């Protein structure tokens, strides 16, 4: 029996091809990332600047040697004899203070010297005062003014003698009483309260109308200082009292400087001697064609009681505000609207304008709007053109007059990018220094400290999205 034949023919079926969507999606993502990487490295990046505080001091600061005028009362010697002082210069005294003594024949003075030689120790309070004086001198020493060394030497000698004499006086008081020396030795008190100094220079009674440029010639200035144990004549000047906290400094001015200081009534000054700064009232004085600046102060009179002339610097142009680069500055045109078109309306007291609105039936209506007002002056309000459509008309309150938004004027500002795109903000420039402006802080619709602004305004446009 014949066997059955097997069918060995194999039929091949075509496999269907499936699209891998995942591969396509990932491919597109990588393509997108690649394109953005290329664009990122090929495009110029927008540089950002963070607004900070800033201060400028203009190069027009002025330095002067000023003449000090105060209320000063000169005390004279009641008799001839040897003088001893018991209060340090620059100290406040009163009518109950033992200020000085006069010894007619010098006998008590010799006793004071002997006592001082035997009991020359200083109290802790004396030593602290001397130490403070030395520290002050060292901190303010200037090689260009070596004459201050001699003044310091005299002051230290005077202070030591006064301390020693005061201590010695306590030791010889009993001797003065027992030997009947009260008639030739007497201790005196000041007539008024004030700050005591033991030098005179003839300017104690100087009046404002007698001030002249000749007085500022330091080569002609004479200063007479009195010292303990010196022989003085009756009615000679032996001390003076500064009797008022108010004092004045006069400075010579050129006509150009006087013009510069016109309308200035308050200035900031710095004392070159020790760097102290304070405000002073200011006015211009004209004495027979010679011009002077008068600075009035109400403190520090005791600090500079030993000075008739003092070096000062007037820092009138110190300006503080926000610091921005000059490259950030941009000017933008704004609509100008007359000030008599402003009104208050709606459900609040917000300022705004009445705007003409066209209705669908062809008629017109009036709508009250409150757009952002970027600036204003005596004549106009300034509005951003980007906030309005073309052919916008405003109506004057309580009138049929209308005004078309058309005329423009430029405002200075910067591009703020805090929100991720360029927003114009107005600035008021106060001063400039190098590559930076100092602008007013707290300006309405202006930048604030730590805001981010475009460093170079020429590289962007208004409303441009910023990518970093």
SEKOL-349904 format. One record per residue: x, z, y of N, C-alpha, C, CB in turn. Coordinates in steps of 0.001 Angstrom, whole numbers, plus 500000, padded with zeros to 6 digits. Glycine has a CB too. Layout:
N
XZYXZYXZYXZY;...
***
This chain:
468
500873500000498836500000500000500000500897500000501196499019501216500015;500581499054501887501431498884503070501168500008504048501183497513503743;502289500547504542502095501649505511501664501149506874503375502456505658;501050502086507661500608501708509022501812501608509954499581502743509582;501712500620510812502805500419511773502634501386512960502838498930512272;503760501984513329503758502909514459503987502132515756504844504008514278;503290502574516791503441501939518118504543502675518865502086501966518940;505698502037518872506869502676519513507026502298520980508137502300518768;506061501603521523506162501173522933505858502353523864505181499987523224;506845502645524745506699503777525681506301503237527046508026504611525783;505245503785527543504772503349528874505237504373529912503193503194528904;505976503915530961506467504788532032505514504759533221507886504366532474;505174505923533662504315506054534875505170506351536102503248507186534687;504812505733537198505540505974538461505188507358539018505203504867539513;506244508040539366506039509358539964505618509211541435507330510216539849;504658510001541812504212509963543228505180510770544085502750510527543380;505468510311545286506392510990546200505599511904547147507234509949547012;505995513156547182505343514135548054506196514383549297505094515462547297;505567514412550464506265514684551738506440516187551879505473514099552968;507680516618552118507987518041552308507804518396553781509443518374551835;506646518983554069506317519310555469507277520349556031504870519825555577;507686521294555237508597522349555693509903521804556202508867523320554584;510441520811555461511702520214555888511541519532557231512209519217554847;510395518827557400510161518133558664510066519132559825508875517287558580;509322520223559604509150521227560672510488521833561057508176522342560226;511275522225560047512580522810560354513501521797561013513230523352559087;513360520540560644514175519511561275513851519371562746513982518185560578;512533519384563032512140519291564440512624520502565246510617519165564553;512554521672564612513006522898565308514495522800565620512720524171564445;515275522378564639516712522253564876517012521182565924517439521925563568;516213520111565921516395519075566929516115519628568326515481517875566635;515031520392568426514653520990569714515743521947570208513302521741569587;516233522788569287517286523720569657518546522973570090517600524659568490;518875521928569375520066521153569714519966520524571080520305520085568686;518786519926571357518593519297572671518716520325573778517225518604572749;518109521501573572518170522540574602519581523070574791517238523686574249;520336523174573706521726523609573831522521522605574650522365523793572443;522290521329574357522994520270575115522620520346576593522649518856574546;521305520478576844520857520555578240521409521798578934519323520557578309;521472522904578178521943524165578765523383524031579237521825525316577748;524216523422578405525623523324578769525915522159579709526459523190577529;525025521171579755525267520004580618524693520186582016524672518758579987;523629521005582170523022521206583484523713522324584250521537521515583340;523741522173585568524263523235586425523281524402586422524504522718587877;523804525598586233522936526769586166522685527312587565523553527859585268;521498527847587770521154528473589045521763529873589069519598528528589254;522589530131590072523245531423590178522365532383590971524632531281590841;522299533604590483521409534617591061522239535717591720520472535219589971;521737536251592820522402537341593544521432538515593659522882536872594965;521932539723593412521107540928593551521308541526594939521456541972592452;520221541712595660520271542212597030520740543667597034518886542083597712;521694543978597929522232545339598028522225545782599495523679545412597436;522505547069599691522630547591601045523938547108601656522561549137601051;523937546955602979525160546519603654525224547043605071525255545003603661;526444547124605601526676547584606967527782546745607577527040549097607004;527631546417608854528691545725609578529031546512610824528274544279609939;530291546486611170530737547025612455531407545874613180531718548267612284;530814545431614260531279544248614955532663544459615540530307543863616044;533395543358615666534732543419616238534710543760617722535444542105616028;533519543875618302533416544182619724533418545680619987532161543564620299;533774546498618970533903547935619220534942548170620305534290548694617923;534721549214621099535564549442622265536266550787622152534735549378623555;537564550829622499538345552061622512538705552408623948539623551922621643;538599553692624275538853554146625640539546555495625624537546554228626439;540259555773626726540695557127627027539741557665628081542195557170627518;538979558675627711537934559188628580538363560439629328536700559477627779;537783560634630512538012561811631340536861562794631131538147561420632844;537187564024630729536171565027630429535836565826631689536651565971629300;534541565937631980534066566744633101533037567732632566533456565848634238;533260569038632854532383570097632369532104571078633508533016570829631150;531187571994633247530994573118634163532092574129633881529565573765634003;533044574257634802534203575122634596534347576088635772535492574280634423;534576577341635472534743578394636470536160578946636356533681579529636282;536939578848637444538326579315637439538376580790637827539196578469638405;539123581562637046539352582974637357540729583169637961539200583840636100;540843584010638990542114584242639670542589585669639413541978583982641189;543876585868639612544459587186639385544045588139640512546005587090639289;543520589314640199543121590265641240544300590902641953542265591343640645;545481590827641367546680591396641986547903590743641357546726592952641817;549055591002641961550303590500641393550772591418640277551390590375642480;551455590831639300551970591636638211552164590812636953551044592792637935;552447591506635882552644590857634583551304590786633842553706591626633731;551000589576633328549704589362632683549849589373631167549083588033633146;548871589945630537548779589914629080547355589479628701549135591320628454;547264588523627786545968588025627331545644588653625984545964586472627232;544349588889625762543911589551624531542865588752623751543354590911624861;542582587548624210541620586677623523542257585304623357540265586578624314;542116584746622199542675583421621932541938582348622713542621583108620439;542688581349623184542065580215623874541054579516622965543140579211624344;540025578943623588539006578247622826538017579176622173539640577400621792;537981580434622622537075581439622068535962581731623072537844582740621708;534782581974622570533685582367623442533836583830623823532325582119622762;533698584099625118533800585471625624532561585796626438535083585661626482;532382587091626700531246587569627501531749588591628506530133588188626596;530897589026629435531328589999630440531762591351629884530232590214631405;531589591582628585532039592852628003533321592663627194530938593453627110;533907591465627224535124591182626466536358591600627267535201589682626103;537287592291626650538585592600627281539435591340627241539319593799626555;539562590683628401540169589356628432541664589408628737539469588492629460;542049590110629791543469590151630164543751591463630897543855588921631059;545034591757631058545455592930631819546531592528632816545972594046630878;546614593279633921547659593085634911548472594378635001547057592690636304;549757594248634833550685595374634933551543595138636172551574595522633629;551345595983637214551982595733638502553495595898638468551407596651639534;553987596883637757555435597118637774556144596748636478555701598552638075;555413596305635487556021595865634239556319596965633269557255595146634520;555999598228633634556319599348632752555500599309631469556086600667633472;554192599069631613553340598995630419553679597764629590551852598971630816;554055596696630281554436595475629565555625595740628644554776594346630560;556604596521629152557746596877628309557314597744627133558811597605629132;556363598645627397555852599476626308555157598626625258554889600535626846;554413597625625723553719596729624782554727595951623944552792595750625542;555833595529624600556856594791623863557487595671622791557934594264624821;557800596899623169558416597812622203557478598106621040558820599117622888;556208598315621367555233598578620306555071597364619403553879598972620906;555107596187620024554971594959619230556146594776618296554842593742620140;557355595164618788558545595035617940558489595991616756559811595292618756;557911597177617014557836598179615950556671597912614999557703599574616552;555546597506615566554329597287614777553894595829614942553182598267615217;554688594928614410554444593500614622553610592864613523555748592772614732;553024593710612681552207593150611606550910592594612157551916594208610539;550397591558611492549140590928611886548051591307610889549294589385611971;546826591358611377545701591659610496545376590453609627544466592078611313;544600590686608581544179589572607721543410588536608520543318590082606557;542595589002609462541815588078610296542737587224611160540823588856611187;543814587843611701544784587082612488545458586006611644545838588017613083;545854586362610439546554585414609568545664584243609163547063586125608323;544396584509608891543462583434608526543300582461609683542088584013608121;543186582999610911543031582146612089544248581265612293542788582992613332;545439581837612134546674581061612296546771579981611219547913581989612238;546444580333609995546478579355608901545529578193609165546120580028607573;544328578472609669543363577414609972543877576506611081542011578018610372;544548577086612092545104576278613178546192575338612676545662577177614273;547035575823611783548104574992611227547521573854610400549058575838610367;546506574160609589545867573121608760545234572041609621544801573742607843;544548572450610685543911571483611587544945570571612230543108572209612674;546070571132612663547118570330613298547719569333612315548218571237613861;548025569789611104548638568902610097547711567739609768548975569687608809;546417568018609633545461566956609272545279565929610378544117567564608927;545465566332611630545233565427612759546524564903613377544422566128613817;547692565217612773548974564833613360549133563324613393550126565460612584;549667562825614527549882561398614714551299561191615224548836560789615697;552092560390614492553479560138614893553594559460616258554163559286613852;552524558756616655552558558025617915552332558941619116551514556924617903;551990560184618888551723561116619982552452562429619704550190561356620153;553799562369619822554625563513619453554459564675620425556081563103619387;553939564391621627553766565471622602552810566544622092553255564910623927;551948566165621149551029567160620581551775568284619864550058566487619613;553012567998619413553796569022618732554096570170619690555105568426618172;554437569803620948554753570847621929553511571650622298555369570227623190;552362570957622400551119571682622663550814572651621525549949570700622854;551031572179620302550777573032619148551726574234619148550929572228617842;552996573987619468553984575067619519553554576128620540555389574506619877;553131575676621720552699576623622748551462577402622283552399575881624070;550511576693621698549280577365621252549564578415620192548285576345620707;550479578089619263550803579049618228551519580269618813551662578392617153;552447580022619753553134581140620393552144582019621142554221580632621348;551223581366621861550232582116622627549339582933621697549380581166623484;548932582326620603548055583038619663548765584255619076547596582096618530;550027584069618672550769585185618084550938586330619091552146584707617592;551299585965620327551483586995621348550182587729621641552030586377622630;549086586974621670547795587615621943547412588585620827546697586555622117;547609588163619585547284589041618462548163590299618483547457588289617126;549459590078618721550392591210618716550106592150619886551850590710618780;549839591554621070549558592389622241548296593219622051549422591523623487;547287592605621456546039593329621243546262594504620293544956592386620686;547036594254619256547338595344618323548218596407618981548030594795617065;549195595928619804550086596878620480549335597708621505551239596140621158;548340597095622187547575597821623189546885599038622584546547596903623833;546392598884621374545745600011620715546737601155620491545134599567619379;548009600798620279549014601818619990549483602560621240550200601185619305;549406601917622435549955602546623652548867603086624570550807601545624418;547626602986624154546527603468625011546691604937625377545183603263624312;547058605740624425547212607169624686548353607415625668547462607933623375;549445606671625539550587606827626434550220606471627864551749605965625966;549427605398628019549000604983629352548211606096630033548155603703629272;547369606777629279546535607847629848547377609076630189545412608234628865;548264609474629298549030610705629506550082610571630602549699611115628216;550612609378630821551649609192631829551083608703633160552688608215631325;549741608609633256549115608253634524549423606847635005549531609215635561;549411605932634092549713604538634442548461603705634710550514603895633332;547313604370634796546076603612634987546044602891636331544877604536634874;546789603383637331546756602777638663547543601472638736547298603751639684;548528601337637865549356600116637900549039599181636743550840600480637868;548212599633635825547850598814634665546334598842634493548564599321633370;545741597665634434544289597613634312543878596418633453543627597531635706;542863596649632653542311595584631801541075595006632492541950596126630363;540965593659632474539871592977633180539005592195632186540436592023634274;537766592067632587536783591313631795536349590079632575535547592199631439;535882589024631891535424587823632615534115588089633352535244586642631641;533888587327634431532682587510635233531444586920634564532872586883636597;531643585923633729530522585250633073530855584999631612530183583921633784;529859584589630866530081584164629485530553582718629476528789584326628635;531361582373628488531829581000628380532956580880627378532279580488629730;533537579692627322534681579404626455535930579519627313534570577977625785;536869580361626916538028580641627754539191579708627422538459582096627589;539848579243628476541085578481628368542049579023629414540836576940628560;543377578967629125544375579521630025545177578445630755545307580414629259;544652577215630767545310576165631540544387575720632672545691574959630631;544965575245633755544215574656634870544917573372635286544102575654636080;544136572451635850544712571159636244544162570630637572544458570140635159;543373571442638260542835571019639552541593570163639464543867570279640296;541123569879638232539928569056638071538713569882637661540181567971637043;538817571192637776537730572061637331536457571859638152538164573514637408;536597571475639401535436571281640274535177569811640575535631572037641572;535682568919639707535514567483639916534050567083639822536337566696638900;533583566314640806532209565828640832532171564343640484531569566076642213;531002563921640023530853562536639564531183561531640656529439562300639066;530765561791641885530984560809642954532440560747643411530099561134644140;533298561632642875534726561608643224535583560972642136535218563018643492;534951560525641078535712559905639988536181558517640413534855559817638695;537454558249640181538039556953640535539024556534639460538739557015641918;539423555269639484540379554766638492541732555456638611540553553259638646;542052555947639806543335556619640016543468557865639145543498556995641487;542356558541638866542405559760638062542810559500636622541070560444638090;542708558241636171543010557901634778544493557570634574542152556718634332;545309557729635622546753557523635499547361558784634890547408557194636893;547616558744633590548093559927632876549479560359633319548100559666631396;550268559455633908551600559826634372551529560794635560552390558571634761;550412560770636270550255561643637435549507562940637105549523560900638537;549073563064635876548269564234635496549169565459635349547497563967634173;548784566556635988549532567805635944548659568891635306549992568227637373;549255569635634392548538570689633688549391571950633694548190570259632233;548852573006634276549588574272634356549008575248633343549525574871635795;549872575771632473549433576703631433550008578079631705549855576209630030;549211579090631510549636580472631690549942581095630337548558581287632431;550955581965630318551365582601629075551390584116629241552744582086628632;551183584767628117551294586220628095552689586665628529550976586758626694;552752587803629256553986588428629748554590587715630950555003588478628645;553942586701631495554446586033632676554087586834633929553887584605632764;554889586676634977554609587288636270553711586350637061555926587595637050;552573586837637515551630586014638262551438586608639649550274585904637518;551095585739640603550819586159641970549337586447642144551276585090642967;549037587287643109547644587582643424546927586299643845547549588654644541;545685586160643393544812585013643690545289583707643052544711584826645188;546261583767642162546649582556641434545705582325640260548110582659640937;545564581060639858544667580715638745545278581200637432544408579174638692;544505582001636695545054582534635446544207582207634216545204584023635561;542976581778634408542147581348633276540964580570633821541667582568632417;540212579966632929538958579314633322537960579460632192539181577810633671;536688579384632559535594579480631602534792578191631619534688580690631917;534509577661630434533565576543630301532203577170630053533976575538629126;531283576992631001530068577809631016528816577098630526529827578298632388;528937575840630077527746575104629630528101574253628428527171574219630770;527168574139627486527373573316626291527275571823626605526352573686625217;526610571466627686526508570052628068527800569630628756525278569804629002;528314568458628379529538567966629009529516566442629050530793568472628251;530397565867629854530408564424630076531801563855629865529913564093631484;531832562631629374533067561864629271532872560594630097533429561533627765;533798560335631023533737559132631856534819558163631396533911559482633370;534446556887631275535380555853630848535358554710631858535029555339629423;536524554139632210536548552997633134536072551729632441537964552787633699;535285550923633149534742549691632585535096548497633455533225549795632427;535365547361632814535460546100633540534051545574633795536311545057632750;533942544578634647532617544009634914532021543387633662532699542962636025;532886542790632796532391542203631547531863543287630615533503541399630847;532581544409630543532126545500629689530836546111630213533203546570629579;530727546215631536529500546751632126528313545862631787529645546884633651;528521544549631801527458543614631423527098543795629956527889542156631692;528116543996629116527873544193627688527014545426627434529196544316626938;527254546489628213526536547747628014525228547829628796527418548895628404;524852546755629467523592546763630215522424547070629272523370545399630929;521537547927629728520349548350628970520690549238627770519584547129628490;521942549680627685522325550613626623522151552042627115523790550368626168;521388552851626392521197554243626806521624555244625732519745554476627165;522063554754624573522541555642623509523610554901622709521362556107622577;524751555554622507525834554940621746526345555925620706526981554487622680;526994555376619694527656556203618686529144556187618979527359555694617231;529750557361619104531163557435619419531919558149618314531377558141620751;533210557847618239534104558520617297535293559066618082534576557546616156;535603560337617882536773560936618502537991560590617652536607562482618653;538924559842618240540077559362617494540920560528617000540922558425618356;540938561625617740541778562785617410541529563310616007541542563895618406;540253563401615612539949563992614304538851563271613538539556565419614481;538405562105614037537439561296613303536005561781613376537839561227611897;535710562771614215534340563257614360533482562180615018534303564570615189;532254561952614478531325560977615036530063561676615518530978559896613998;529503561171616614528241561717617117527612560711618065528462563083617829;526356560929618402525659560090619369525816560687620762524161559946618999;525841559815621757525970560252623147525050559416624032527442560140623630;524421560073624985523646559346625983524610558544626856522780560321626849;524152557364627306525064556475628031524383555928629277525535555316627126;525143555890630373524675555207631581525879554685632347523820556157632474;525651553695633188526720553072633977526705553655635381526558551522634023;527899554059635878528070554648637200528918553708638047528722556058637107;528497553477639283529255552640640216529684553489641404528413551413640687;531001553755641497531557554540642601532409553650643496532396555725642067;531840553253644617532579552453645608533192551210644983533676553294646260;532417550527644149532861549286643535533613549460642235533709548553644478;533959550701641858534610550962640578533548551392639573535722552051640720;533586550776638380532517550963637403532998551869636275532043549602636840;532136552825635918532461553761634847531259553919633912532886555135635429;531561554195632648530527554582631702530487556097631616530776553954630308;529293556646631655529116558106631563528458558430630231528256558659632758;529173559204629414528645559634628125528323561121628212529658559343626970;527093561475627869526654562863627928526456563389626509525346562998628754;527081564548626239526994565170624922526511566604625057528355565125624202;525947567122623952525391568471623958525981569345622858523889568410623811;527043568893622232527743569695621231529213569303621214527110569511619824;530008570081620497531446569887620363532240570232621619531718568475619986;531624570831622641532387571162623838533504572145623521531469571738624911;533261573085622602534287574065622260535418573433621463533676575215621472;535105572385620703536121571732619863537179571046620720535466570708618918;536769570531621871537689569795622729537881570497624076537181568370622946;537757571826624069537885572594625306539298572525625868537495574044625067;540293572264625022541680572222625488542083570842626002542611572638624370;541133569909626074541437568531626487540806568216627839540940567528625428;541545567468628676540954566860629870540747565378629639541843567094631110;541653564773628878541520563364628498541417563296626983542729562506629022;540600562357626512540408562238625069540171560784624701539230563115624593;540750560362623587540584558980623096539320558891622248541831558524622267;538480557918622570537237557711621824537074556239621492536019558219622625;536242555988620514535850554619620168534336554554620158536440554181618783;533800553556620855532350553373620905531958552354619860531879552924622318;531182552778618875530749551902617783529319551452618028530866552619616413;529107550679619086527745550316619459527146549279618527527719549799620871;527971548512617839527449547392617058527445547639615557528248546167617347;527348548872615150527218549145613719525791548838613287527590550623613389;525659547937612340524342547475611898524205547725610399524137545962612229;523095548312610002522817548567608589521549547838608169522681550082608320;521513547417606942520342546715606414520629546237604997519955545519607324;520058545089604644520301544473603334521344543376603481518984543899602728;522188543252602478523279542287602512522959541105601609524602542946602089;522980539885602181522727538677601399523791537633601729521300538120601680;524113536744600782525088535683601060524512534655602039525514534985599749;525364534075602857524913533038603791524410531811603040526050532642604745;524948531576601837524526530410601060523086530523600577525445530219599873;522518531735600614521130531926600177520122531510601237520899533374599804;520571531350602461519652531087603575518989529718603441520398531175604911;517687529698603709516938528446603742515935528501604878516224528182602390;515640527362605454514612527275606494513424526500605954515168526599607781;512250527030606174511030526398605680510047526267606845510402527220604501;509360525144606894508375524911607948507071525646607626508113523398608122;506519526301608637505273527039608492504278526588609560505524528561608588;502984526585609169501952526304610154501941527392611225500573526194609479;501786526995612466501648527952613571500199527951614044502617527601614751;499591529139614061498199529299614472498159530205615698497327529885613312;497506529796616788497440530639617982496880532027617662496583529965619055;497400533023618355497045534410618054495568534710618315497905535348618872;494907533922619182493502534224619477492561533711618392493111533622620817;493110533147617308492274532721616192492180533791615104492816531432615601;492956534858615233492912535925614230491639536747614389494154536835614345;491139537264613283489921538069613334489919539045612169488654537172613300;488929539902612144488713540812611027487314540574610489488906542299611454;487198540433609191485890540133608633485821540468607169485549538688608840;484812539970606500484622540275605093484171541709604918485903540024604311;484489542276603800484075543645603490485174544662603776483656543742602037;486171544269604545487270545179604855487756544893606268488433545034603826;488780545596606657489385545393607965490596544472607896489784546723608563;490696543713606805491822542804606643491775541710607700491824542189605238;492961541336608202493047540262609192492988538913608492494344540382610027;492304537979609106492175536646608532491673535649609552491246536673607339;491175534506609034490740533409609895489418532845609383491818532299609959;488670532256610300487443531554609928487786530095609687486343531696611032;487508529642608449487878528292608028486626527438607832488711528337606726;486724526180608286485631525229608066485626524771606615485759524013609016;484446524767606005484308524348604612483234523265604530483951525562603689;483572522129603869482615521027603700481764521283602460483352519656603585;480433521224602616479504521434601502479162520107600842478219522135601986;478557520187599644478241518973598885477221518099599596477724519339597510;476348518690600391475322517890601068475832517269602359474107518744601364;477163517402602612477743516781603789477785517669605021476995515559604106;477189518841604936477220519754606077478455520639606003475941520617606124;478684521415607070479847522300607137479407523754607192480719521962608357;480248524595606655480004526032606693481293526722607140479527526568605294;481188527997607460482353528789607889482636529850606838482111529448609291;483882529915606416484297530880605409485438531738605956484727530161604107;485356533047605733486422533937606197487478534061605103485855535340606580;488744533763605441489831533820604465490916534763604977490414532401604195;491664535314604039492760536226604394494058535736603759492445537684603936;494640534676604274495887534158603711497057535093604026496174532747604255;498164534889603345499377535665603617499960535251604958500423535476602491;500133536209605839500740535958607148502216536298607041500043536794608286;503063535299607135504491535496606910505213536047608133505126534197606496;504682535768609315505316536267610527504347536095611687506659535531610806;504642536788612795503849536621614003504704536980615205502567537489613956;504380536386616330505033536718617590503970536778618673506144535682617949;504365536676619916503404536802621009502428535637621081504133536923622316;502781534508620485501945533319620613501291532876619298502768532194621159;501998533016618184501521532398616946501589533342615743502328531153616655;500717533004614754500840533508613393501416532385612544499457534005612829;502211532740611520502885531737610702502323531792609280504430531963610699;501805530618608813501170530519607501501886529477606656499674530166607639;501933529739605344502614528847604420501760527604604155502931529576603102;502275526392604433501506525167604171501092525007602717502307523972604583;501855525613601786501519525485600371500197526166600035502629526068599518;499705527013600929498470527758600666497222527021601142498536529114601330;497385525816601720496241525134602336496187523663601930496309525251603865;494981523138601941494767521713601712495016520960603016493329521440601177;495189519656602895495321518838604095494017518878604899495689517378603725;494158518699606195493003518647607105492193519944607080492097517471606737;492921521071607113492260522368607202492046522731608672493093523463606479;490817523208608969490476523573610345490075525041610403489335522677610888;490527525707611475490108527079611750489200527089612973491336528006611967;488292528071612988487373528222614122487709529524614849485872528215613647;487762529449616168488068530636616955486884531597616917488416530254618412;487141532897616733486033533867616699485218533846617986486573535277616459;483909533946617810482986533992618950483164532794619864483185535277619743;483381531630619259483578530410620042483316529208619161485007530349620638;483117528061619792482965526797619061484285526035618971481907525922619735;485352526622619559486655525957619515487190525973618091487660526638620479;487870524908617733488472524811616406489911524336616526487662523859615500;490660524539615459492091524246615478492504523692614124492919525513615829;493205522538614111493669521913612865495069522410612519493663520367612989;495252522767611250496581523174610800497465521933610716496513523909609419;498367521831611718499210520653611779500599520989612321498554519585612640;500635521666613461501919522007614077502671523012613218501711522571615493;503983522848613140504809523743612321506021524226613120505269523027611024;506627525266612605507880525806613145508649526421611986507618526869614285;509980526419612046510767526911610905510894528440610904512162526279610924;510938528994609707511266530407609503512445530484608541510033531211608951;513325531428608792514483531642607910514071532554606750515688532264608703;514620532251605581514274533062604423515196532808603249512852532802604016;514797533326602079515536533146600834514528532871599725516418534400600503;515022532402598588514178532204597409514289533424596498514582530907596643;513189534135596324513124535257595398512730534736594019512117536337595894;513449535189592956513176534696591601512802535833590657514393533946591053;512301536931591195511911538052590332510868537643589300511374539199591176;509959536725589690508868536313588801509247535140587899507653535943589621;510499534666587992510945533564587147510852532211587815510153533542585894;510379532165589042510342530904589786510609531205591256508966530174589605;510913530157592029511374530319593409510206530589594356512140529070593863;510225531765594968509210532151595950509914532414597277508401533416595477;509459531719598322510068531888599636509726533267600200509599530777600601;510751533967600734510548535237601427511286535201602762511038536434600557;510602535656603778511133535595605143512165536693605362509996535720606176;513155536405606219514160537401606574514350537434608088515500537102605866;514803538591608582515222538746609974516700539103609971514370539841610720;517536538232610500518985538441610504519358539387611637519743537093610646;520082540471611282520526541451612280521975541211612700520374542870611731;522818540817611763524236540621612056524846539802610934524980541984612223;526096539417611108526799538680610065528240539138609992526729537166610319;528814539019608820530204539389608604530754538547607463530343540910608297;531733537689607774532307536823606747531273535882606159532926537656605644;531079535956604850530150535068604150528779535703603925530739534657602821;528491536790604646527239537512604411526473537745605712527520538851603727;525163537855605548524282538295606628523816539721606328523059537326606791;523595540497607379522885541769607274521483541521607803523616542930608070;520473541724606944519091541439607330518291542731607400518437540456606338;517203542668608120516346543843608297515715544245606968515249543565609348;515715545543606713515102546075605498513650546451605769515889547299604977;512787546225604784511381546585604931510549545549605638511270547859605656;511061544324605767510315543244606413509113542845605567511224542025606655;507975542654606214506788542187605498507048540804604904505559542151606440;506716540639603615506951539381602893508431539022602849506167538245603541;509277540059602836510711539839602766511303540495601539511389540359604014;512585540235601250513230540810600067513465542306600221514552540106599795;513564542974599094513855544408599061515152544615598287512676545217598411;515705545820598389516934546118597680516736545938596170517403547548598001;517732545361595527517795545066594091516933543873593688517368546278593302;516273543202594631515593541947594305516633540901593901514742541442595511;516187539917593099517055538817592706516684537586593527516940538527591179;517699537001594179517472535808594989518450534728594547517632536117596511;518133533479594907519006532358594561520260532425595423518275530994594753;521427532323594781522688532412595509522904531203596405523847532548594538;522607530020595902522781528777596667521426528093596781523835527826595989;520816528180597949519457527663598126519382526151598022518913528096599457;520509525451598171520501523980598106520310523469596676521807523421598679;520418524338595684520359523888594286518953523966593695521304524716593441;517981524489594469516632524663593919515605524202594944516377526145593519;514342524195594502513207523871595371512164524958595250512599522490595014;511259524988596195510168525967596168509367525828594878509243525791597395;509022526958594267508198527046593054508912526532591812506916526272593247;510182526203591883510920525733590711511094526889589733512303525142591119;510848526614588433511022527624587394512530527787587128510248527225586076;512942529031587052514347529328586855514578529746585406514817530430587830;515451529067584719515825529407583339517289529829583323515582528198582364;517545530878582584518902531405582508519412531375581070518954532835583063;
***
